[in-house]
């Protein structure tokens, strides 16, 4: 007699159906409507709207600033996570709480605050401008805003992995004659890389679609510091629905290709790391 297993969660059929309905209502149907709307245009019309000089400049600013900010967050987010896990110092819990501040702070408030700080009369900007560094109302201001809203993704993704790495591993590497750089490069970094890449991906994705914290500090000058989401909003305000739809589809396609490539790289890195563990176990 076959015993029927009882699980706390609903069965596969109910769970799959709920997941598909939920995903369709929130993601697939809106994206499908976006693509269907853009499909009403002919290919020459679509290409003409998508490849204007202003659109190309907006793509460059959006993806370039998001990529640069994600790289910076990848480096310094790893350092912040490492310090929070491995060191004890006064005010550690307060610093740990500040990491989540960009999650709780409204993006418009963050944009206004950063603009106030980095403007030519701001607390920070008044010292940078005489040195030739203009941050506010320049692409550099966009990078600063994206670093601010993206760093929690890296820290909170890498932090649990660092906590799981036992310090005895570093001590064993040091006892075998490895320098600190060799220990980091050959022992720690391979274990951290998949999580670090995940945090980088999340920060990059957030940066590509960010709007509220950017528009105040960017200056929004066409061909210089205008991001694609703002250009889409501008076309909607001008009742240019086809133009806004085309730009949104281009953003969707480029973002999907980039994120897919990063996820494939992450899968390859995780597979390679697990393969190393298996080989080490066999040799042992």
Buried (B, 14 or more C-beta within 10 A) or exposed (E): EEEEEEEEEEEEEEEEEEEEEEEEEEEEEEBEEBBEBBEEBEEEBBEBBBEBEEBEBBBEBBBEBBBBBBBBBBEBBBEBBBBBBEEEEEEEEEEBEEBEEBEEBEBEEBBBBBBBBBBEEBEBBEEBBEEEEBBBBBBBBBBBBBBBBBBBBBBBBBBEBBEEBEEEEBEEBBEEEBEEEEBBEEBBEBBBBBBBBBBBBBBBBBBBEBBBBBBBBBBBEEEEBBBBBBBBBBBBEEEBEBBBBBBBBBBBEBBEEBBEEBEEBBEEBBEEBEEEEEEEEEEE
